[in-house]
Amino acid sequence: MNLLFDQNLSPRLVDRLEDPYPGSVHVAEVGLGRALDREIWEYAREHGLAVVTKDADFGELSTLHGFPPNVVWIRRGNCTTQNIEDLLRRREDAVKQLRNDEETGVIELY
């Protein structure tokens, strides 16, 4: 599954997670560094990407508009980029299964 990392996450995650999530991008790479959540949502939908974020708004967009795109919601407070990388590596199977799950649009990772 290709991921679109939201502006609240480090762009370094793209390179650091290239092996489990090839083809992933950060919003800043695609000209969405200052975009509204709805614009990011639409870009992800149009490009077959799952949004990875710490922002609750994307979960709400999923509730209102359905999916795709899928949302990977990081539910941790202040944490390091390394913590997020470790979390996405540990939960790789769950993240990748999200694409094929017809009933789940959002996965919450703690």
N, C-alpha and C positions, 0 to 999 in steps of 0.2 A: 504494500500500500504506500503510495506517495503522500507525503505530508506537506502541509503549508503551515509553517510556524508563524504565529501571530507576533505583533510588535512587542508584546510583553515578554517574549522569550529571546534568548540570545541567538543572533545569526550564526554563531559558531556551531550550533547544534546540527546544521545542515551537513557540514563536513564531518563532524564527530560521529554522526549517525548514518553515514553513507552506506556502510555495510548492511545493516538491517533494513534501511529505508532508502534505497537508491532512488534518485529522481526527485527527492524532496527539495523544497525551496523555502526561503524566508520572505515575508511580505516585502521587505526592503529591496530584495533582488528583482522583484517584478513590478516595482513602481507603486506599491501599496503601503509604504511605510507610514503614511499619514492618512490613510483611507479610513472611511467609516466602516463599522463592522458589517453593514449590509453589502458594501462593495467587496470586502474580503470574502464574505459568504458567497456572493455571486461568482467571483473569480474561481473559488474552490469548486463550486458546482460545475462551472463550465469546463474546468480542466481536470476533473476527476480526482481532486485532492481532498484529503481529510484535514480539517482545521485542528491544529494543536494550539491550545490557549490556556491561560489562567483566568480568562474573562468569562463570567457567568452569562453574558449577553448571547454568546453563541449557542448555549444550551436553550435559551429562550427562543432564539431564531429557529432552532430545530423543532421546538414544540409548536411554534406558530406556523411554520412553513413546511415541516416534514424534512425528509432527507432523500437524496444526498444534498449537500455534502454531509459526511459524518463528522462528528466532533470528538476530539480527545481532550477532555477537560482535566487539566492538572489541578488537583484540589489540595495543594500545599501552600502554606504561607510563604514567607521569605525562605528561599532555598537557593543553592548554588546551581550553576549550569551543570556541574558534575552530578548533582542530585537528580536533576531532570533527565540527563542522559542515562544514568543508572536505572531510573524508573522506567523509561521507555524501552530499555534493553530487557529488563526483567519481565515486562508485560507485553513483549513483542507479539506473542501468540494472540493475546486478547485484542490488541490493536489491529492485527491483520485479519482476525476473524470478523471484526466489525464490518468490513466491506461486504461480506456475504450474508450478514444477518439482516433479514428483511423486517425485523421488528424492533431493532435497536438502532437509534441514530446517534446516541451520545454514550461514551464510556467515560466514567470518572475514575481517575487514578489518584491514589493517596500515597 
